[in-house]
């Protein structure tokens, strides 16, 4: 066999995938760990797309204690989840421009620039102010409001205040351990959860 032959000039060996991965992998970022950081873990809120690198054992420990909403109270978490439905972008009702300074919606004046020689539009080209329509309640939502002794005009703060008031009144601890109001308390809690899930409070 000739060692200077053209045939053996460019022999390639298939690289070892594990060795190549270990060479290109950053070290584990856990304090005191010298293993390769083969697993990515998210850094957290406001650091999307940024990752920490851990070995398998340490990424498991990190994931057990990871909380995306750490440092946020319940109302901030609810607002975040509600905004996530629209990708955290502002939204407006259909057929409405951005709200003016006084925050009242107005109708689009599609005929404002129209030439109207026969007075079809009767000169009505000024933007009309409308009071925002209330959302029509479903039967289950109406029953839940009735259970809390509220009418359809009740807003979020009214519902929350009435719920807290009724829970304090009906809870067995407030009645010296008397469990006779327990069924009513259960209905109040169920009604409040229905209203919360429908976005009324």
C-alpha positions as CSV (number, residue, x, y, z in Angstrom):
1,X,0.0,0.0,0.0
2,X,1.3,3.4,-1.0
3,X,0.9,6.1,1.7
4,X,1.3,8.9,-0.7
5,X,-1.4,7.7,-3.1
6,X,-4.1,10.1,-4.3
7,X,-6.8,7.6,-3.2
8,X,-5.9,7.9,0.5
9,X,-5.2,11.6,0.4
10,X,-8.6,12.7,1.7
11,X,-10.0,10.1,4.0
12,X,-12.7,11.5,6.3
13,X,-13.9,10.0,9.5
14,X,-17.4,10.5,10.7
15,X,-17.3,12.7,13.8
16,X,-18.5,11.4,17.2
17,X,-21.7,13.3,17.8
18,X,-21.5,13.1,21.6
19,X,-17.9,14.4,21.6
20,X,-18.8,17.2,19.2
21,X,-21.8,18.2,21.4
22,X,-19.7,18.2,24.5
23,X,-17.1,20.5,22.8
24,X,-19.7,23.0,21.6
25,X,-21.9,23.0,24.8
26,X,-21.4,25.7,27.4
27,X,-20.7,24.6,31.0
28,X,-23.5,24.2,33.5
29,X,-24.4,27.5,35.1
30,X,-25.3,26.1,38.5
31,X,-22.9,27.2,41.1
32,X,-20.1,24.6,41.7
33,X,-21.1,22.3,38.8
34,X,-18.5,21.5,36.2
35,X,-20.6,19.3,33.9
36,X,-21.8,20.4,30.4
37,X,-24.9,22.5,30.2
38,X,-26.8,20.4,27.7
39,X,-30.3,21.7,28.7
40,X,-31.7,25.2,28.2
41,X,-34.0,26.8,30.8
42,X,-35.8,30.1,30.4
43,X,-34.4,33.1,32.3
44,X,-37.9,34.4,33.2
45,X,-40.3,37.2,32.5
46,X,-39.0,40.2,30.5
47,X,-36.1,38.0,29.3
48,X,-37.9,36.1,26.5
49,X,-35.5,34.2,24.2
50,X,-32.7,34.2,26.8
51,X,-31.8,30.9,28.4
52,X,-29.6,29.5,31.2
53,X,-27.7,26.3,30.5
54,X,-27.8,23.5,33.0
55,X,-26.9,19.8,33.2
56,X,-29.9,17.4,33.5
57,X,-29.9,17.2,37.3
58,X,-29.7,20.9,37.8
59,X,-32.3,21.8,35.1
60,X,-34.8,19.5,36.9
61,X,-34.1,21.4,40.2
62,X,-34.4,24.8,38.4
63,X,-37.8,23.8,36.7
64,X,-39.3,22.7,40.1
65,X,-38.8,26.2,41.5
66,X,-39.5,28.2,38.3
67,X,-42.4,30.6,38.4
68,X,-43.0,32.9,35.5
69,X,-45.3,35.2,37.6
70,X,-42.9,35.5,40.5
71,X,-43.3,39.0,42.0
72,X,-46.8,39.7,40.6
73,X,-49.9,39.8,42.7
74,X,-53.2,38.1,41.7
75,X,-54.7,41.1,39.9
76,X,-51.5,41.6,37.9
77,X,-51.5,37.9,36.9
78,X,-55.2,38.1,35.8
79,X,-54.4,41.3,33.7
80,X,-51.4,39.6,32.1
81,X,-53.5,36.5,31.2
82,X,-56.3,38.7,29.8
83,X,-53.8,40.7,27.7
84,X,-52.2,37.5,26.5
85,X,-55.4,36.6,24.6
86,X,-54.7,39.5,22.2
87,X,-50.9,39.2,22.2
88,X,-50.5,42.2,24.6
89,X,-51.7,44.6,21.9
90,X,-54.4,47.3,22.4
91,X,-57.8,46.5,21.0
92,X,-61.0,48.5,20.2
93,X,-64.6,47.5,19.4
94,X,-65.4,46.8,15.8
95,X,-66.4,49.8,13.8
96,X,-64.9,52.3,16.3
97,X,-61.8,54.4,15.8
98,X,-59.4,54.9,18.7
99,X,-61.2,56.5,21.6
100,X,-61.0,60.3,21.9
101,X,-59.7,62.1,24.9
102,X,-62.9,61.9,26.9
103,X,-62.8,58.0,26.3
104,X,-66.3,57.8,24.8
105,X,-66.5,55.8,21.6
106,X,-67.8,57.5,18.5
107,X,-69.2,56.2,15.2
108,X,-67.1,56.3,12.0
109,X,-68.3,59.1,9.7
110,X,-68.0,57.2,6.5
111,X,-70.1,59.8,4.6
112,X,-68.2,62.9,5.9
113,X,-66.6,63.6,2.6
114,X,-69.4,62.4,0.3
115,X,-70.9,64.8,-2.2
116,X,-74.7,64.8,-1.4
117,X,-76.6,67.0,-3.9
118,X,-80.0,65.4,-3.2
119,X,-79.7,65.6,0.6
120,X,-79.9,61.8,1.1
121,X,-77.9,62.1,4.3
122,X,-79.9,65.1,5.5
123,X,-76.8,67.0,6.5
124,X,-76.0,64.4,9.2
125,X,-72.3,64.1,8.7
126,X,-71.2,65.1,12.2
127,X,-69.8,62.3,14.3
128,X,-72.5,61.0,16.7
129,X,-71.7,60.1,20.2
130,X,-73.1,56.9,21.5
131,X,-73.3,55.5,25.0
132,X,-71.4,52.2,25.1
133,X,-73.9,49.3,25.0
134,X,-73.9,46.9,28.0
135,X,-73.0,43.3,27.4
136,X,-76.1,41.1,27.4
137,X,-75.8,38.7,30.3
138,X,-76.3,34.9,29.9
139,X,-78.9,33.1,32.1
140,X,-76.2,31.6,34.3
141,X,-74.6,35.0,34.9
142,X,-78.0,36.5,35.8
143,X,-78.7,33.7,38.3
144,X,-75.2,34.2,39.8
145,X,-75.9,37.9,40.2
146,X,-79.2,37.2,41.8
147,X,-77.5,34.8,44.2
148,X,-75.3,37.7,45.3
149,X,-78.4,40.0,45.5
150,X,-77.1,42.2,42.8
151,X,-78.8,43.5,39.6
152,X,-77.4,43.6,36.0
153,X,-75.9,47.1,36.5
154,X,-73.4,45.8,39.1
155,X,-69.8,46.4,38.2
156,X,-66.6,44.5,39.2
157,X,-66.1,46.3,42.5
158,X,-69.7,45.8,43.5
159,X,-69.5,42.1,42.9
160,X,-66.3,41.7,44.8
161,X,-67.5,43.8,47.8
162,X,-70.8,41.8,48.0
163,X,-68.9,38.5,47.7
164,X,-66.6,39.4,50.6
165,X,-69.5,40.6,52.7
166,X,-71.5,37.4,52.2
167,X,-68.6,35.1,52.8
168,X,-67.9,36.9,56.1
169,X,-71.5,36.5,57.1
170,X,-72.0,32.9,56.1
171,X,-68.7,31.3,57.0
172,X,-69.0,28.8,59.9
173,X,-66.0,30.5,61.7
174,X,-68.0,33.7,61.9
175,X,-71.1,31.9,63.2
176,X,-69.4,30.1,66.1
177,X,-69.0,26.9,64.1
178,X,-72.6,26.7,63.0
179,X,-72.7,24.8,59.7
180,X,-76.3,25.5,58.8
181,X,-75.3,28.2,56.3
182,X,-72.7,26.1,54.6
183,X,-74.8,25.2,51.5
184,X,-75.6,28.9,50.9
185,X,-71.9,29.7,51.3
186,X,-71.1,27.1,48.7
187,X,-73.6,28.6,46.3
188,X,-72.2,32.1,46.8
189,X,-68.6,30.9,46.1
190,X,-69.8,29.0,42.9
191,X,-71.7,32.1,41.7
192,X,-68.7,34.3,42.2
193,X,-66.5,31.9,40.3
194,X,-68.9,31.9,37.4
195,X,-68.9,35.7,37.3
196,X,-65.1,35.7,37.5
197,X,-64.7,33.3,34.6
198,X,-67.1,35.3,32.4
199,X,-65.0,38.4,33.0
200,X,-67.5,40.4,35.0
201,X,-65.2,40.8,38.0
